[in-house]
Amino acid sequence: MQGDLVQRAQRGDHEAFDMLAGAMAPELGGHPRYLDIVGVNYYHANQWEHPDVRLRWEDTPLDPRWLPFSLLLAEAYYRYWRPVVVSETSHFGAGRGRWIREVGEEVARAREASVDVEGLCVYPIIDRPDWEDPDHWHNSGLWDLHRTEDGRLERVLSAEYADQLRRAQARFRVRTSA
């Protein structure tokens, strides 16, 4: 029973792309020509055990069930044979720097294994309030927002996050000839 739930959840990860590519629900008119790039979102809580146990990326050693992000990128690439973009990733609080460093390292591993990863988008770039509680801010952006004495919101750069993001960007900088 639990295995069926996990398999259904895993299939759900690909349903929209499968429909676009015509591999699922062909009555919708999908075709591979409609799928030119695959976007994947990846956050700290993306790996879990049913029903509600998060596999913790921050543990050392990692849970043996934890799959490296590079393998998940490869799975998406080889399923559709289309370039992959990390369309959203980030973490919150003190773990932001380590998170973006590890995601960057995993993207590098995937690219070294010939997985066509074209880009990575950090979301949010500026901190955001909780969906359910607009007074709670997650400290999840490259910049945090702090309220000043006069009530204005002021951007404050997360230095560790910025440093690790710069390092990841330098690793992937594409050199072009003029």
C-alpha positions, 0 to 999 in steps of 0.5 A: 500500500505505502509503495503504491502511494510513493509510486503515485507521488513519483509519477505525479512529479512528471505528469504535466511534462508527460501530458505536454510530450504526449506520453500521457493523456494523448486526448489532450493533444500533447506532442514532444515538440511542445516540450523544449525544456524541463524546469525542476524546482528543488528545495530542502524538503523535496525528499521525504518518506510517506506520509510526512518524514522529511529526509534531512539534507543537512545531516551528516551522514546523509540518510541512505535513502537521500538521492543526490540532486545530480541524479534527480537532474539526470532522471529528468534529462534522460526521461525527456531528452530535453535541457533542464533548468533548475527553475526554483531553489533556495533555503532559509536562515543560516542554511542558505549559503551551504544549500546554494553551495551544495546545489551548485556542486550537484549541478556541476556533477550533473553537467560533468556527467553530460546532463544538459543543465542550462540554468539555475534560478534562485527564488525568492531573490528578496525575502518574502512573507509566509503564505499563511502569515504575512507578519512572518518573514522566512529570511529566504532570499539573497536579501532579507527585509528588515523593518526600520524604526519608521516602518519602511522595509530595508534590504539587507544582503545575506553575505554568506549566501551572496558569497556562495552564489558568486562562487557557483556563478563563477563555476558556470560562467560561459566564456564566449569569444568576441 
